[in-house]
Amino acid sequence: MAVTAQDLARVSELLGRSPRGDFAVVVRDSQGDPVVIRNSPLLDDGTPMPTRYWLVGPAEVRAVSRLESAGGVARAEADLDRVAVALAHERYAAERDAAIACSSPTGPVPSSA
């Protein structure tokens, strides 16, 4: 995944540390600042990366944190169709597994959806 030096610097600033693996900025705000990154399934040392898509935009992180702390995840899980959720997990796993296949890992790989 190609990333610019500016993106690397900004994502490092947003995370409070340097990313430990490759990533791509997949959503930007209206000023071009990273909001969501897509992580490589494996970190630089070959360790599986459990989070494929990572919310890094400060305003978005605050908003989601407020929703989560108010029980939003439990409410959303109760409202969602379980079949639709299972299909979304299957699509996620297929995308992740395709990215892993391209990198020819030699160690453990992520396996849950």
C-alpha positions as CSV (number, residue, x, y, z in Angstrom):
1,M,0.0,0.0,0.0
2,A,1.6,3.3,-1.1
3,V,1.4,6.1,1.4
4,T,2.9,9.6,1.1
5,A,5.3,11.0,3.7
6,Q,2.7,13.6,4.6
7,D,0.1,10.8,5.2
8,L,2.5,8.8,7.3
9,A,3.4,11.9,9.4
10,R,-0.3,12.8,9.9
11,V,-1.5,9.3,10.7
12,S,1.5,8.9,13.2
13,E,0.3,12.2,14.8
14,L,-3.3,11.0,15.0
15,L,-2.3,7.6,16.4
16,G,0.2,9.1,18.8
17,R,2.8,6.7,17.4
18,S,4.2,5.4,14.2
19,P,2.0,2.8,12.4
20,R,3.5,-0.7,12.8
21,G,2.4,-1.8,9.3
22,D,1.5,-0.7,5.9
23,F,-1.8,1.2,5.5
24,A,-3.7,3.3,2.9
25,V,-5.9,6.3,3.6
26,V,-9.3,5.3,2.3
27,V,-11.4,8.2,3.6
28,R,-10.4,11.8,3.9
29,D,-12.2,14.9,5.2
30,S,-13.0,17.9,3.1
31,Q,-9.5,19.3,3.8
32,G,-7.8,16.1,2.8
33,D,-7.0,14.9,6.3
34,P,-7.1,11.1,6.9
35,V,-10.3,9.9,8.5
36,V,-10.2,6.1,7.9
37,I,-7.2,4.0,7.1
38,R,-7.1,0.4,5.8
39,N,-4.3,-1.6,7.4
40,S,-2.4,-4.4,5.9
41,P,-3.5,-7.7,7.5
42,L,0.0,-8.2,8.8
43,L,2.2,-5.8,10.7
44,D,5.8,-5.2,9.6
45,D,7.1,-8.0,11.9
46,G,4.5,-10.5,10.5
47,T,2.2,-10.3,13.5
48,P,-1.5,-10.4,12.5
49,M,-3.2,-7.0,12.5
50,P,-6.7,-7.5,14.0
51,T,-8.1,-4.2,12.7
52,R,-8.4,-3.8,8.9
53,Y,-10.2,-0.5,8.9
54,W,-9.2,2.1,11.5
55,L,-11.0,5.3,12.3
56,V,-8.3,8.0,12.8
57,G,-10.2,11.3,12.3
58,P,-10.3,13.1,15.6
59,A,-13.9,14.3,15.3
60,E,-15.1,10.9,14.1
61,V,-13.3,9.1,16.9
62,R,-14.9,11.3,19.5
63,A,-18.4,10.8,18.0
64,V,-18.0,7.0,17.8
65,S,-16.6,6.9,21.3
66,R,-19.6,8.8,22.6
67,L,-22.0,6.4,20.8
68,E,-20.1,3.4,22.2
69,S,-20.0,4.7,25.8
70,A,-23.8,5.3,25.6
71,G,-24.5,1.7,24.7
72,G,-24.8,2.3,20.9
73,V,-23.0,-1.0,20.0
74,A,-25.4,-3.1,21.9
75,R,-28.4,-1.2,20.5
76,A,-27.1,-1.6,16.9
77,E,-26.4,-5.3,17.4
78,A,-29.9,-5.8,18.6
79,D,-31.4,-3.9,15.6
80,L,-29.3,-5.5,12.9
81,D,-30.3,-8.5,10.8
82,R,-28.0,-11.4,11.9
83,V,-27.8,-12.8,8.4
84,A,-26.7,-9.4,7.0
85,V,-24.1,-9.1,9.7
86,A,-22.8,-12.6,8.9
87,L,-22.6,-11.7,5.2
88,A,-20.7,-8.5,6.0
89,H,-18.2,-10.5,8.1
90,E,-17.8,-13.0,5.2
91,R,-17.0,-10.1,2.8
92,Y,-14.6,-8.6,5.3
93,A,-12.8,-11.9,5.8
94,A,-12.6,-12.5,2.0
95,E,-11.1,-9.1,1.4
96,R,-8.6,-9.6,4.3
97,D,-7.7,-13.1,3.1
98,A,-7.1,-11.9,-0.5
99,A,-4.7,-9.2,0.8
100,I,-2.9,-11.9,2.9
101,A,-2.6,-14.2,-0.1
102,C,-0.8,-11.4,-2.0
103,S,1.8,-11.0,0.8
104,S,2.8,-14.7,1.1
105,P,3.0,-14.8,4.9
106,T,5.2,-17.3,6.7
107,G,3.7,-17.0,10.2
108,P,0.3,-16.8,11.8
109,V,-2.4,-14.9,10.0
110,P,-5.7,-13.3,11.2
111,S,-8.5,-15.7,11.0
112,S,-11.7,-14.2,12.5
113,A,-14.2,-12.1,10.6
